[in-house]
Amino acid sequence: MGVYTCTISCRMTEEDRQLLDQRAESLELANSEAIRALLRLPIADPDDLVAIDAGSRVVVIDAKTMGRINRELIRWGRHYNQAVRALNTIAMFARNKGGIDPQVAKVQLTKAASELELVQGSVEEIKDMVQAVHESERFWR
């Protein structure tokens, strides 16, 4: 950060001041830091399609939605790991035991398929959340 040499003042309603205080406090920022952060957001004129196509759009995802996406990704990783573990069990039997009992292979393959289906379900949920944000008139128009 540079040295702040310029000062600016503005008038605002008491409600706006309280809102600034609350938001800055929730972000653990001083009011001036919160205002500087807002100024640095890359925002384009919604009617300037060239700027929008250049990737200057800003999408803010609230903490609740981000938490849901995070939980889905964690679930995705767990299911993926379980599927890989089941497949590795089959590979271990094939390498070390000279073969695998067809019944054991069936159980492990069923488990792997089930876990991978759960991963696909999580992928679809995340895709739907992202699609909803993408299609939101509030953010794009």
C-alpha positions in Angstrom: 0.0 0.0 0.0 1.1 3.5 -0.7 1.1 6.5 1.5 -2.3 8.1 1.7 -1.8 11.8 1.1 -5.2 12.9 -0.1 -8.3 13.4 2.0 -11.9 13.4 0.8 -15.1 14.1 2.7 -18.7 13.5 1.7 -22.1 14.0 3.2 -24.3 11.0 3.8 -27.5 10.2 5.7 -27.3 8.7 9.2 -28.6 5.4 7.7 -25.8 5.3 5.1 -23.2 6.1 7.8 -24.5 3.3 10.0 -24.4 0.9 7.0 -20.8 1.9 6.3 -19.9 1.3 10.0 -21.6 -2.1 10.1 -20.1 -3.4 6.8 -16.6 -2.1 7.6 -16.8 -3.7 11.1 -18.1 -7.0 9.7 -15.1 -7.1 7.3 -12.8 -6.0 10.1 -11.8 -2.9 8.2 -11.6 0.8 9.0 -14.2 2.9 7.2 -11.6 4.4 5.0 -10.3 0.9 4.1 -13.8 -0.2 3.2 -14.3 2.8 0.9 -10.9 2.2 -0.8 -11.8 -1.4 -1.4 -15.1 -0.4 -3.0 -13.3 2.1 -5.3 -10.9 -0.6 -6.5 -13.7 -3.0 -7.7 -13.5 -3.3 -11.5 -17.0 -2.3 -12.4 -18.1 -1.6 -16.0 -21.1 0.3 -17.3 -23.8 -2.3 -17.8 -24.5 -0.8 -21.2 -20.9 -1.1 -22.3 -20.9 -4.5 -23.8 -17.3 -4.3 -25.0 -16.1 -3.8 -21.4 -18.4 -6.6 -20.2 -17.1 -9.0 -22.8 -13.5 -8.1 -21.8 -14.2 -9.7 -18.4 -14.6 -6.6 -16.3 -17.8 -7.9 -14.6 -17.8 -8.3 -10.9 -19.9 -10.9 -9.2 -20.3 -10.9 -5.5 -21.2 -14.2 -4.0 -22.6 -14.0 -0.5 -21.1 -16.0 2.3 -24.0 -18.4 2.5 -23.7 -19.4 -1.2 -19.9 -19.6 -1.0 -20.3 -21.9 2.1 -22.7 -24.1 0.1 -20.3 -24.4 -2.8 -17.4 -25.1 -0.4 -19.4 -27.9 1.3 -20.3 -29.4 -2.1 -16.7 -29.4 -3.2 -15.6 -31.1 0.1 -18.3 -33.7 -0.4 -17.2 -34.2 -4.0 -13.6 -34.8 -2.8 -14.7 -37.3 -0.2 -16.8 -39.3 -2.6 -14.1 -39.2 -5.2 -11.5 -40.5 -2.7 -13.8 -43.4 -1.7 -14.3 -44.3 -5.3 -10.6 -44.3 -6.0 -10.0 -46.4 -2.8 -12.5 -49.0 -4.0 -10.7 -49.2 -7.4 -7.3 -49.4 -5.7 -8.6 -52.4 -3.6 -9.3 -54.2 -6.9 -5.9 -53.3 -8.3 -4.2 -54.5 -5.1 -5.9 -57.9 -5.2 -5.1 -58.2 -8.9 -1.4 -57.4 -8.3 -0.6 -59.1 -5.1 -3.0 -62.0 -5.0 -2.7 -63.0 -8.6 -6.4 -62.3 -9.2 -9.5 -61.2 -7.5 -12.6 -63.0 -6.4 -15.4 -61.9 -8.8 -17.7 -61.3 -5.8 -15.2 -58.9 -4.2 -14.6 -57.1 -7.5 -18.4 -56.7 -7.9 -18.8 -55.2 -4.4 -15.8 -52.8 -4.9 -17.0 -51.8 -8.4 -20.5 -51.2 -7.1 -19.1 -49.0 -4.3 -16.9 -47.1 -6.8 -19.9 -46.5 -9.1 -22.1 -45.3 -6.2 -19.4 -42.9 -5.0 -18.9 -41.5 -8.5 -22.6 -41.0 -8.9 -22.6 -38.9 -5.7 -19.7 -36.9 -7.1 -21.7 -36.3 -10.3 -24.7 -35.1 -8.1 -22.4 -32.6 -6.3 -21.1 -31.4 -9.7 -24.7 -30.8 -10.8 -25.5 -28.9 -7.7 -22.5 -26.6 -8.1 -23.3 -26.2 -11.8 -26.8 -25.1 -10.9 -25.6 -22.6 -8.3 -23.2 -21.1 -10.7 -25.7 -21.0 -13.5 -28.2 -19.2 -11.3 -25.7 -16.5 -10.6 -24.8 -16.3 -14.3 -28.4 -15.9 -15.3 -29.2 -13.4 -12.6 -30.5 -10.1 -14.1 -29.2 -8.4 -10.9 -25.6 -9.0 -11.8 -25.5 -8.9 -15.5 -28.0 -6.2 -16.7 
